[in-house]
């Protein structure tokens, strides 16, 4: 059976939920990865109003769509982040921002992520995708010189803040899929290993595989799948294009906005970038991943009403199923 292909609604939160459902259904998506912002899924209302989740299910059913994951990247970012500043105020609900005192923001964000697990369980969803934030991302340049003890404290801070959150995930039977992404506690290969070690490899915490962030860092998204096979809890299909090579465009992108051609890399529509998609899908087959393939359409240089259906067509064509066991057995017999 083909894996379902879903649309992540985070880049569509300016539209009402019903309108996003209508568009996704018309394009042929099987379901949604629903963002916990805009009116798409409001965690506090899901827990306070017994009819709220039923109404969401009714809207999905009206458009013949399924839901396999919800995502709360924005609130998750504030759990560990340092500093907490006006950037967070712009992305957080007012009740989480409160008076803006940093530690208060972090603690309210942590409670909201616990509630996100509870709301996911109420919706019948077993995966929450999101960010963790990081108290040590600002040390990335390693200057002024960063003592090892400071890095250790960063991973300990992550463990101290997220273990109580993951206890709730365990209680309600939901898993957290961390998107490995710059600005997070796990942003590349080695930081992912260190992050898993910091929480004792507990099963409640896994990974959302998004290859776009590997490509521009010169990381191999295929080997990442193979090496973290037991932790790939969710898949986001997003592409990136590297445009370095002229001596002016660097990978750190020079504080330039998305879609500015002076940047060294940018997000592009799936299939237009540098992600080795066929090998990636083969690797997902090899590890037995049978969850949704969620298209996170985020190309500032293309009209989204064109790019989103185009991305679906690309993934549906290329994301072939793994061979059946009968085929494998026949191939083995013939070879002998």
N, C-alpha and C positions, 0 to 999 in steps of 0.2 A: 504493500500500500504506500502510495506517495506521501512524503512528509507534507504537512500543511504549510502553506506559505501565508504569512501574516504581515500586516502593516503596523509599524510602530507609530502611535498617534502623537508622539511628543512634538514633532514638527508641524502638527496640524491643530494644536491646541487653541488657535485663534478661531477655529470653526466649532460650532456646536457638535456634540457627540453624534447626534442623529445624522447630521450632514456628512461627517467623516464615514460613518457606517454606510451611508448611501453610496458615496464615491467608491469606497473599497469594494463593495459588493458589485457595483457596475463594472469595475475593472477586472473582477474575477478573483479577488483575494479570498482565501478560505476563512480568515479571521483577523483578529487584532491583537497586538500587544498594547495594552491600554495604559496611557500615561496618567499619573496621579496629579495632574494639574489641568488648568482650564476647567471645563465642566465634565471632563471625560470620566474621571473617577475620583471622588472626594472622600478621603479616608474617614474623616470625622463623621460625615453624613452616613457613610456605609455602616458605621457601628451604632450610630444614634437612632437611625430610622430603619425599622424592619422592612419597609417597603422599597427602600432605595435600591438595594441589590436586585430585587425582583424586577424593578423597572429597567435596570440596565440589561438584565437577561432578556426581557421582552423586546427591547430595542435591538439587541443582537439577533434574536430569533426572527424578528420582522425582516431583517436583511439577510437571513440565512448565514450568519457569521458565528464563529466560535471564538473563545478566548482561552489562551493557554498561559498567559503571564500578564502581570501588571508591573509597572515600572515607577519607581519613586527616586529617580536620580537626584532631583533638586534638593529634597530634604535630606537624603542620605549624605550629600556633599557636606552639609553643615555639622555632621556628627563629630568629625575629627579635625575639621579645617582650622588652619591658623595662617594668617589672621582671619577673623570674621569682620567683614566690612560692608560697604554699600553694595558690593557685588551680590552678596547674599541677600540683602534686603530686597533687591530687585527680583530674586527668584523664589523667595520663600513666602508662604502664606503669612499674613499679618499676625496670626495667633502664634506662629512659630518664631517670628522675628521678635515680637514683644517690644521691649525697650532697647533691644540691640546689644545688651550686655553680653559679651562673647560666650561666657560659660553658660549662661542661661539659655542662649540660642542653641548651643550644643546639646544641652540636656533635654530641651523640648524637642529637638530634632530626633534624638535617640528614642524618646517615648513615641514619637510619630511613626518611626520605622517599626517599632514593636506593634503599634496599632495597624500598620500596613500589613504585617503578617496575619493579624487577626481578620482584617477585612478581606484579604486574599482567600483565607480559608472559608469565610462566609460566602464568597463568590464562587467557591469550588475550584480555585486556582492553586496550584502547588509550587509556583515559582514567582518570586519577586526579583526583578532586575533593578540594579541601581549602582550608585557610587558610595564610597565610604568617606571621602575626604582624606586629608593627610596633614598631620602637624609638622611634617618635615619636607614637604614638597618645595617649600621656599629655599631649602638648602641645596637644591639640585646642582647649582654651579660650583658647589664646594669651595666657595670663597665669599666672605672670609672663611678661612680654614675651618672645617667642621670636624670636631672630635668624634670618634666612634661612639662614645657614650651618648652623644646627642641623637645619633641615628637609632641606637638601641632604645632610647626613651621614646622615640617616635613609634616604633613597633609595639612597645609595651603599652603606650597610650591607645593605640588601635585595639589591642587585645582587651585592655581594661574596659573600653567603651563598647566594643562589639560583642564580647562574650555574653553579657546580660541580654543583649538584643537577640542573639542566636539562641539563648535559652527559650525565649518566647517562640521563635521559629520552630524549635524542636517540639514544644508543647502543642502547637497547632498543626504540625505536620506539613510545614511549608519550608522551602529552601531559598536561600538568598544567592543570586547569581551576580557576582561583582563584575562590572565591566572594567576590564584592564585598560587603563586610559591615563594619559598624562594628567597630572594634578591629583592622582589617587595614591593610596598607600601601595598598591600594586599597579605599576604602569608599564612594566616590560617583563622579560623572562625571569631574571634573577630576583626582582622585587616580588614577583608572584610567588616564587618558591619561599622567600623569606616571610611573606604574609601568611601563607598556609602554615608554616612552622610556628609562627607567633600564636596561633590559636589551636595548635595541636592537631591540625588537619581534621578538625571536626566536620562531619558530613553536612551539617546545616549550611556551610559556607562553600560555595563553588564559584564558577566563572561564567560570565557571559562573553562568548568569543565574538569579537568584532575586529576583523582583519585590517580595517582601514588604519587603525592606530599602530599596527605592527609595521606596515609597509613604509610609512614615512620615517620610522625609527630604524630602518634597516634590519628588522627582525623577520624571521621566517614564520608566517602564520600556519604553515602546514605542520612543521615540527612541533609548534606549540600545541596543536590539537593532539598529536601523538603522545607528547610527553605529559600532558595533563588530561589524558583520556577520561579518567574517572571523575574529573571535576568540570567537564563541559556540561553545564546545566541548561544553557540556552544559547542560541545563535542569532546574532544580528548581522545581516548582510549589508555592508556599507563599503563603498570603494573610495580610494584616494589616489591622487595623481601626484607624483614627485616631479618638480620642475626645476631642480638644481642643475648646475652645469655651465652657467654663463658667468660665474664668478661674482654675481651680485645677489642671487636668490639663495638664501640659506634655509636649512631645515627648521630653524626656530622662528622663521616667518616675519621677523622684524617689526612686530606689533602692528602689522597691516591687517585690514579687515578681510573676512572671507570673500573669495572671488576676485581679489586684487591680484592681477597677473604678476606683480612683483614678488608675491609670496613664493617660497620654495616648495610648498605643497598645498594641496587643497582637497576637499571632498568633491567627488564627482559622481555622476549617476552610475549605478552598478553596471559593470561591464565596460566602462569607459576609462578605467584607471589601471593601476599596476598590481592589483590583487590577482594571484594565480588561481582563479576560481575553480577550474576543473580539478586541480590537485587538491584544493581545499575540500571540495565536496567528496572526492575520493577518500580523503583522510577521515571525514565525518562518517562515511560508510564503514571504513575500516575499524573505527572504534565503536560502531554500533549505535551512533547517535540517531534517535528516531523522533526527536522533538521537532518543534516548529522551526522553520527558517523565516526569521522576521526581518523584513526589509525596512531599514532605517533610511528613508530617503532624505538626503541633506546636501543638495547641490545648489549653492547660491547662484550659480551661473546658468541654471536651466529652470524654465517654468515647471513648477511641481506637478501641475495637471498633465504635463507631457511626460515628465521624468518618472513619476510613480508607476504608471501602467507599463512604461518601457522597462523599468527594473523588474517588474513582475514577470514579464515575458522572458527576459533574460534568465532569471533564476529558474523559472519553470522548465525552460528548455534544457538547461545545463545540469540541474540538480537531480540527476538520474538516481534511481534506487540501487541499492547494493544487489549483487546477483543472488538469486534464490539458492537455498541449500541444495536443492536437487541439481542445479546447474553446476555447483561446486563439486558435488559427488561425481557427476558424469564426466566433468573435466578431469578429475583425478583418476577415474577408471580408464578413460581413453589414453591418458598420458602413460599409465602403467602398461 
